[in-house]
């Protein structure tokens, strides 16, 4: 039997239906499902490792600060400002980077990103004061700009809407895994006390920056820009997946536009960017300062590393469970907003207790809420953006959102220096998270009528 399925969302050639929409046959749908499972197993492990390293390079400066700040004479405000400047560089070059990737391909461009950021992350080991630290972080942001939205764009070239939520959630597990691996390792490296004329924080930055360079080189040999360029797919697998992706992208393009202008004139894109901003204020702000918050428990650096890993270990489990529950629900927005509400309340509670066990428990809920938000949020913009609209729109959402990575750390640093503790800054961040929850609840789901039709989800 050769029935067809209307697909609403990503790239190739389909069959026109009576309504003028591209469609794919049941046979193509079934074949593409097998191909997607194969692609998931082939692509995700490598991309996941790359993201773990990217997040580690982005946040390991929080651990380095435990000894670096004293060696360089950095105040809390100077550290927060310098650390946050990474996201200014990221913001400025995010959209150009993603548009270049759309033109030259993911394989070459992601390799370029990883190699340059690895080199600059290692170079940060040789800063000598507040100005050179700030400059190094800014340049690191420029180098890494485009990586995260580039990966989201890359997913639209490979995975249709039904699969993207699953793929994105698996990809974002890299955040807690980076902290679970990096926190104990960073704490242990700080205990070295310095070797061969270099201090412990310098070794930390050198050792943790090198994998990005090596993985960047590996990108050139492992990644394929699109299914049609993958040597590990048969011609039949390439064509069935291409037709399914084409039908989806055609439908999204008809509904929401597929040009850069369509994304940059869509007010929903800017609202989603603001929501992402709120989430990143909490994610990066808390993540960069957590080692110093836990250091107040009166423990040594290695213990700080293990304790910092606990919220992320719990958060990894929670985000996968939350994403699975949300993907089965009729409406996903309550899960996106609810995760931020949990994070906001928990962070507010952590600000008013000095009991180490209670503060750590509250931070576990905070991190779990933020990670659960990220795991469910990113399925929303890719459900109504395609083509150059996806390249520009996703980059805009990430770049504007990443300004939260500047605001979060610098706000915490400034408020800590003014108030003398973490209570005021943590309450301020919890308010921002709550504002993000209210905004997503107000916006609703812009892609609710996009994505794959029920008949396509259940052939």
Secondary structure, DSSP 8 states (H G I E B T S, - for coil): ---EEE--SSSS--EE-TTS-EEEEHHHHHHHHHHHHHHHHHHHHHHHHHHHHHHHHHHTHHHHHHHHHHHHT--HHHHHHHHHHHHHHHHHHHHHHHHHHHHH-HHHHHHHHHHHHHHHHHHGGG--SHHHHHHHHHHHHHHHTTHHHHHHHHHHHH--HHHHHHHHHHHHHHHHHHHHHHHHHHHHHHTT--BTTB-HHHHHHHHHHHHHHHHHHHHHHH--SSGGG-TTS-HHHHHHHHHHHHHHHHHHHHHH--SHHHHHT-HHHHHHHHHHHHHHHHHHHHHHHHHHHHHTTS--HHHHHHHHHHHHHHHHHHHHHHHHHHHHSS--HHHHHHHHHHHHHHHHHHHT---HHHHHHHHHHHHHHHHHHHHHHHHHHTTT--HHHHHHHHHHHHHHHHHHHHHHHHHHHHHHHHHSSSHHHHHHHHHHHHHHHHHHHHH--TTTT-S--HHHHT-
